[in-house]
Amino acid sequence: MSKPFFVTALFFALLALLMAVDAALNALGLLPTFVGLRWLRVHFITLGVMAEALFGVLVAWAAARAGKTAERPGRTLLVWVLFNLGLAGLMVGIPSVNPPMILFGGTLIMVDVGILTWLVLRSRGGVAASPALGFHIAGLLFLFIGALLGTGMWLGWSAPLGVHNALEAHIHANNWGFMGLVFAGLLVEFYPAITGKDVAWPRLRPLLLAALSLGALLLVLGPWLGNNDLVMPGIALYLLSTLVFLASLVKPILGERAAWSPGMWHLLSAYVWILLPVVSAPLLLLGVLQVPLADVEASAPQALIYGWVFQVGYALIPWAIQRARHPEKSATLGGCWGGLVAVTLGGVCLWLSIFNPGLAGPLRGAAYGLWGLSMLPFIRDTARALDVC
């Protein structure tokens, strides 16, 4: 199995917990602010935990789809080494603004994404056609774009590439594109194993893939080209396709009380935090919400990462580890009711801090404190699944 990926993801989860504690104490004025920690705090989750784990899942998934009982150790090790060397380069280079290290790290990650894309593509002629293949390929292409934009921000590539707002385009490519499409692919693929039922309206999968991909593409091209006329239809398309996708997950288990475990609530309620900025963006652009855009741009991505990206991981990562290590046994989604309440209240506090500047410090401190608490069950579930505790 892809154990190195999951062990490394667990390590980064512990670092993310420390960063959440640091952010809480900083917001309360109990610790000073250090340049670069904000970048590390987010990327410990997006790259260190989630991308690490998703790479491990996709390597194993590609091997299984190709009709092999296990992925080749050499290929697994190559993908793992390149990704973590690249990540180390970025974590050294970006906080210290070291261009050679940033180029080293960004290049390795882009090469690694290319290798993983090749492995996933090779699985298409395997034991059976996969409904998730298109989602995974599209997601990896967006990750390559996101890595290119993110690396280019620090190396002066934005102007030659014609990028007007590299940071926003980078965030949109990684979140709406990579995470959104790979999550959708994994849920389409594993939903029957999790619930015993197929998603509703399976014939809509190609349409949903196209709609999510086009919506994400418009959300990347808008800030790339500096054209908000592309952002609005991108938001509408992504919002509509996400709602239809969520409905396809909810419909089969309506009335199935046993299916509504804390892990299932983690998976489905996580999408509140991706839909909230999508809904609020037009109101901000049209001036309906009188909130400084800079405050929203600084704070909303935090709620997105902790509330949506990480929360999907709370449920899926322990489940994927159990399934990979013990395929003969039934796996259970990660998560617990206390973690679900904590991560939800953390998101509420963060958004309240945007609209209440006078209470921003205490509310943000509470948000990061609650998010830190919500990580504890995930770290426990992941460690148990890996038999490290």
C-alpha positions as CSV (number, residue, x, y, z in Angstrom):
1,M,0.0,0.0,0.0
2,S,1.0,3.7,-0.1
3,K,1.9,3.8,3.5
4,P,4.7,6.3,3.2
5,F,2.2,8.9,1.9
6,F,-0.1,8.4,4.8
7,V,2.6,8.4,7.5
8,T,3.9,11.6,6.1
9,A,0.4,13.0,6.0
10,L,0.0,12.2,9.7
11,F,3.2,14.0,10.4
12,F,2.0,17.1,8.6
13,A,-1.3,16.8,10.5
14,L,0.6,17.1,13.7
15,L,2.4,20.2,12.4
16,A,-0.9,21.6,11.3
17,L,-2.2,21.2,14.8
18,L,0.8,23.1,16.2
19,M,0.2,25.9,13.6
20,A,-3.5,26.1,14.6
21,V,-2.5,26.6,18.2
22,D,0.1,29.2,17.1
23,A,-2.6,31.0,15.1
24,A,-5.1,31.0,18.0
25,L,-2.5,32.4,20.4
26,N,-1.4,35.0,17.8
27,A,-5.0,36.2,17.2
28,L,-5.4,36.6,21.0
29,G,-2.2,38.7,21.2
30,L,-0.3,36.0,23.2
31,L,2.3,35.3,20.6
32,P,4.0,37.5,18.0
33,T,3.4,37.2,14.3
34,F,6.2,35.5,12.3
35,V,6.5,36.2,8.5
36,G,5.8,33.0,6.5
37,L,3.8,31.1,9.1
38,R,0.5,32.0,7.4
39,W,1.7,30.3,4.2
40,L,3.0,27.3,6.1
41,R,-0.2,27.0,8.1
42,V,-2.3,26.6,5.0
43,H,0.1,24.5,3.0
44,F,0.7,22.0,5.9
45,I,-2.9,21.1,5.2
46,T,-3.3,21.5,1.5
47,L,0.0,20.0,0.4
48,G,1.3,18.3,3.5
49,V,-1.8,16.4,4.5
50,M,-4.4,16.4,1.7
51,A,-2.2,16.3,-1.4
52,E,0.1,13.8,0.2
53,A,-2.8,11.5,1.1
54,L,-4.5,12.0,-2.3
55,F,-1.3,11.1,-4.1
56,G,-1.1,7.9,-2.0
57,V,-4.7,7.1,-2.8
58,L,-4.3,7.8,-6.5
59,V,-1.1,5.6,-6.8
60,A,-3.0,2.7,-5.2
61,W,-6.1,3.4,-7.2
62,A,-4.2,3.4,-10.5
63,A,-2.6,0.1,-9.6
64,A,-5.9,-1.5,-8.6
65,R,-7.5,-0.2,-11.8
66,A,-4.7,-1.6,-13.9
67,G,-5.5,-5.0,-12.4
68,K,-2.5,-5.3,-10.1
69,T,-2.8,-6.2,-6.4
70,A,-0.4,-3.6,-5.4
71,E,1.4,-0.7,-6.9
72,R,5.1,-1.2,-7.8
73,P,7.3,-0.1,-4.9
74,G,9.7,1.7,-7.1
75,R,7.0,3.9,-8.7
76,T,5.4,4.6,-5.3
77,L,8.8,5.6,-3.8
78,L,9.6,7.8,-6.8
79,V,6.3,9.7,-6.5
80,W,6.7,10.0,-2.8
81,V,10.4,11.2,-2.9
82,L,9.8,13.8,-5.6
83,F,6.7,15.2,-4.0
84,N,8.3,15.5,-0.6
85,L,11.6,16.9,-1.9
86,G,9.6,19.5,-3.8
87,L,7.5,20.3,-0.7
88,A,10.6,20.7,1.4
89,G,12.1,23.1,-1.2
90,L,9.0,25.2,-1.1
91,M,8.8,25.2,2.7
92,V,12.4,26.4,2.9
93,G,12.3,28.7,-0.1
94,I,9.0,30.6,0.3
95,P,9.2,31.8,3.9
96,S,12.8,33.0,3.3
97,V,12.0,34.2,-0.3
98,N,14.8,32.1,-1.8
99,P,14.2,31.9,-5.6
100,P,16.5,28.9,-6.3
101,M,14.8,26.8,-3.6
102,I,11.4,27.9,-4.8
103,L,12.3,26.9,-8.4
104,F,13.7,23.6,-7.2
105,G,10.6,22.8,-5.1
106,G,8.0,23.9,-7.7
107,T,9.7,22.1,-10.5
108,L,9.9,18.8,-8.6
109,I,6.2,19.0,-7.7
110,M,5.2,19.8,-11.3
111,V,7.3,16.8,-12.6
112,D,5.7,14.6,-9.9
113,V,2.2,15.7,-11.0
114,G,3.2,14.7,-14.5
115,I,4.4,11.2,-13.4
116,L,1.2,10.6,-11.3
117,T,-1.0,11.8,-14.2
118,W,0.8,9.2,-16.5
119,L,0.2,6.4,-13.9
120,V,-3.5,7.3,-13.6
121,L,-3.8,7.5,-17.4
122,R,-2.2,4.0,-17.8
123,S,-5.0,2.6,-15.6
124,R,-7.7,3.5,-18.2
125,G,-7.4,0.2,-20.0
126,G,-7.5,-1.9,-16.8
127,V,-9.9,-4.3,-15.3
128,A,-13.0,-2.1,-15.6
129,A,-13.9,1.4,-16.8
130,S,-13.8,3.8,-13.9
131,P,-16.3,6.6,-13.4
132,A,-13.7,8.5,-11.5
133,L,-10.9,8.6,-14.2
134,G,-11.9,11.8,-15.8
135,F,-12.3,13.6,-12.5
136,H,-8.8,12.5,-11.4
137,I,-7.1,13.5,-14.7
138,A,-8.8,16.9,-14.7
139,G,-7.9,17.5,-11.1
140,L,-4.3,16.7,-11.7
141,L,-4.1,19.1,-14.6
142,F,-5.5,21.8,-12.4
143,L,-2.8,21.0,-9.8
144,F,-0.1,21.4,-12.4
145,I,-1.6,24.8,-13.3
146,G,-1.8,25.8,-9.7
147,A,1.8,24.7,-9.1
148,L,3.0,26.7,-12.1
149,L,1.1,29.8,-11.0
150,G,2.3,29.4,-7.4
151,T,5.9,29.0,-8.3
152,G,5.7,31.8,-10.9
153,M,4.5,34.3,-8.3
154,W,7.9,34.2,-6.6
155,L,10.0,34.0,-9.8
156,G,8.6,36.8,-11.9
157,W,6.7,34.5,-14.3
158,S,3.3,36.2,-13.9
159,A,4.0,39.0,-16.4
160,P,5.3,36.8,-19.2
161,L,2.3,34.4,-18.6
162,G,-0.1,37.4,-18.7
163,V,-1.3,36.7,-15.2
164,H,-3.1,39.6,-13.5
165,N,-3.8,38.1,-10.1
166,A,-1.6,35.1,-9.7
167,L,-2.5,34.4,-6.0
168,E,-6.2,34.2,-6.7
169,A,-5.7,32.1,-9.8
170,H,-3.4,29.8,-7.9
171,I,-5.9,29.3,-5.1
172,H,-8.8,28.7,-7.5
173,A,-6.7,26.1,-9.5
174,N,-5.7,24.2,-6.4
175,N,-9.0,24.4,-4.5
176,W,-11.9,24.5,-7.0
177,G,-9.9,22.6,-9.6
178,F,-7.6,20.0,-8.0
179,M,-9.3,19.4,-4.6
180,G,-12.8,19.8,-5.9
181,L,-12.5,17.4,-8.9
182,V,-10.4,14.7,-7.1
183,F,-12.8,14.8,-4.1
184,A,-15.7,14.3,-6.5
185,G,-13.9,11.5,-8.3
186,L,-13.1,9.7,-5.0
187,L,-16.7,10.0,-3.8
188,V,-18.1,8.8,-7.1
189,E,-15.7,5.8,-7.0
190,F,-16.0,4.9,-3.3
191,Y,-19.6,5.9,-2.5
192,P,-21.0,2.4,-3.2
193,A,-18.4,0.9,-0.8
194,I,-19.1,3.5,1.9
195,T,-22.9,3.3,1.7
196,G,-23.8,0.1,-0.2
197,K,-25.6,2.2,-2.8
198,D,-24.6,4.0,-6.1
199,V,-24.9,7.7,-6.4
200,A,-28.2,9.0,-7.8
201,W,-28.4,9.8,-11.5
202,P,-25.1,8.0,-12.6
203,R,-25.8,9.0,-16.2
204,L,-25.1,12.6,-15.2
205,R,-21.5,11.9,-14.3
206,P,-20.0,13.0,-17.6
207,L,-22.1,16.2,-17.5
208,L,-21.1,16.9,-13.9
209,L,-17.4,16.3,-14.8
210,A,-17.7,18.8,-17.7
211,A,-19.6,21.4,-15.6
212,L,-17.2,21.2,-12.7
213,S,-14.2,21.4,-14.9
214,L,-15.5,24.3,-17.0
215,G,-16.6,26.2,-13.9
216,A,-13.2,25.7,-12.3
217,L,-11.5,26.7,-15.5
218,L,-13.5,30.0,-15.7
219,L,-12.6,30.6,-12.0
220,V,-8.9,30.3,-12.9
221,L,-9.1,32.3,-16.1
222,G,-11.0,35.2,-14.5
223,P,-8.1,36.3,-12.2
224,W,-5.5,35.1,-14.7
225,L,-6.8,37.4,-17.4
226,G,-8.1,40.1,-15.0
227,N,-11.7,39.6,-16.3
228,N,-14.5,39.4,-13.8
229,D,-16.9,38.6,-16.6
230,L,-15.5,35.1,-16.6
231,V,-15.7,34.7,-12.8
232,M,-19.5,35.2,-12.5
233,P,-20.5,32.4,-15.0
234,G,-17.7,30.2,-13.4
235,I,-19.2,30.7,-10.0
236,A,-22.8,30.0,-11.3
237,L,-21.7,26.8,-13.1
238,Y,-19.5,25.5,-10.3
239,L,-22.3,26.3,-7.7
240,L,-25.0,24.6,-9.7
241,S,-22.9,21.5,-10.6
242,T,-21.8,21.1,-6.9
243,L,-25.4,21.3,-5.7
244,V,-26.4,18.6,-8.2
245,F,-23.5,16.5,-7.2
246,L,-24.4,16.8,-3.5
247,A,-28.0,15.9,-4.2
248,S,-26.7,12.8,-5.9
249,L,-24.9,11.8,-2.7
250,V,-27.8,12.7,-0.4
251,K,-30.7,11.2,-2.3
252,P,-29.8,7.5,-2.0
253,I,-29.4,7.6,1.8
254,L,-32.3,9.8,2.7
255,G,-34.2,7.9,5.4
256,E,-31.2,5.6,6.0
257,R,-30.5,6.6,9.6
258,A,-27.5,4.2,9.9
259,A,-25.8,5.9,7.0
260,W,-25.7,9.3,8.7
261,S,-22.5,8.7,10.7
262,P,-20.3,11.6,11.9
263,G,-18.0,10.8,8.9
264,M,-20.9,11.2,6.5
265,W,-21.8,14.5,8.1
266,H,-18.2,15.6,7.7
267,L,-18.2,14.7,4.0
268,L,-21.5,16.5,3.2
269,S,-21.4,19.4,5.6
270,A,-17.9,20.2,4.4
271,Y,-19.4,21.6,1.2
272,V,-21.1,24.4,3.1
273,W,-17.7,26.0,3.4
274,I,-16.9,25.7,-0.3
275,L,-20.4,27.0,-1.2
276,L,-20.3,30.0,1.2
277,P,-17.5,31.9,-0.5
278,V,-18.9,31.0,-3.9
279,V,-22.3,32.5,-2.9
280,S,-20.8,35.6,-1.2
281,A,-18.4,36.4,-4.0
282,P,-21.0,37.9,-6.4
283,L,-22.4,39.9,-3.5
284,L,-19.0,41.3,-2.7
285,L,-18.2,42.1,-6.4
286,L,-21.6,43.9,-6.8
287,G,-21.1,45.8,-3.5
288,V,-24.2,44.3,-1.8
289,L,-22.0,43.2,1.2
290,Q,-20.1,46.2,2.6
291,V,-17.1,44.4,3.8
292,P,-13.5,45.3,2.8
293,L,-12.5,42.8,0.1
294,A,-9.0,42.5,1.5
295,D,-10.5,41.2,4.8
296,V,-12.5,38.5,2.9
297,E,-9.5,37.5,0.8
298,A,-7.3,37.2,3.9
299,S,-9.8,35.2,6.0
300,A,-12.2,33.2,3.8
301,P,-9.5,30.9,2.4
302,Q,-8.7,29.8,6.0
303,A,-12.4,28.7,6.5
304,L,-12.3,27.0,3.1
305,I,-9.1,25.0,4.0
306,Y,-10.1,24.0,7.5
307,G,-13.8,23.7,6.9
308,W,-13.9,22.0,3.5
309,V,-10.6,20.6,2.4
310,F,-9.4,19.2,5.8
311,Q,-12.9,18.1,6.8
312,V,-13.2,15.9,3.8
313,G,-9.9,14.4,4.8
314,Y,-11.2,13.8,8.4
315,A,-13.7,11.3,6.9
316,L,-11.9,9.9,3.8
317,I,-8.3,9.4,4.9
318,P,-8.8,7.0,7.8
319,W,-11.3,5.1,5.6
320,A,-8.9,4.9,2.6
321,I,-6.1,3.6,4.9
322,Q,-8.3,0.9,6.4
323,R,-9.5,-0.2,2.9
324,A,-6.0,-0.3,1.5
325,R,-4.5,-2.2,4.4
326,H,-7.4,-4.6,5.1
327,P,-9.4,-4.9,1.9
328,E,-11.1,-8.0,3.3
329,K,-12.7,-6.0,6.1
330,S,-15.3,-3.3,6.0
331,A,-13.8,0.2,6.5
332,T,-15.5,3.0,8.4
333,L,-15.3,6.7,7.8
334,G,-13.3,8.8,10.2
335,G,-14.7,11.5,12.4
336,C,-16.8,11.9,15.6
337,W,-19.6,14.2,16.7
338,G,-17.2,16.3,18.9
339,G,-14.9,17.0,15.9
340,L,-17.8,17.8,13.7
341,V,-19.2,20.4,16.1
342,A,-15.7,21.9,16.7
343,V,-14.8,22.3,13.0
344,T,-18.3,23.8,12.3
345,L,-18.1,26.3,15.1
346,G,-14.6,27.2,14.0
347,G,-15.9,28.1,10.6
348,V,-18.7,30.2,12.1
349,C,-16.3,32.1,14.3
350,L,-14.0,32.8,11.4
351,W,-16.8,34.2,9.2
352,L,-18.2,36.2,12.1
353,S,-14.7,37.8,12.6
354,I,-14.9,39.1,9.0
355,F,-18.1,41.0,9.7
356,N,-17.2,42.1,13.3
357,P,-13.8,43.8,13.1
358,G,-14.0,44.9,16.7
359,L,-14.1,41.3,17.8
360,A,-11.8,39.9,15.1
361,G,-9.0,38.9,17.5
362,P,-11.1,36.8,20.0
363,L,-13.2,35.3,17.2
364,R,-10.2,34.3,15.1
365,G,-8.5,32.9,18.2
366,A,-11.6,30.8,19.0
367,A,-11.8,29.7,15.3
368,Y,-8.3,28.3,15.3
369,G,-8.6,26.9,18.8
370,L,-11.8,25.0,17.7
371,W,-10.1,23.8,14.5
372,G,-7.2,22.5,16.5
373,L,-9.5,20.6,18.7
374,S,-11.3,19.1,15.6
375,M,-7.9,17.7,14.4
376,L,-7.4,15.5,17.4
377,P,-10.0,12.8,16.5
378,F,-8.6,12.8,12.9
379,I,-5.0,12.3,14.1
380,R,-6.2,9.5,16.5
381,D,-8.2,7.8,13.7
382,T,-5.3,8.0,11.2
383,A,-2.8,6.8,13.7
384,R,-5.0,3.8,14.6
385,A,-5.6,3.0,10.9
386,L,-1.8,3.0,10.4
387,D,-1.3,0.9,13.6
388,V,1.1,3.5,15.0
389,C,-0.6,3.8,18.3
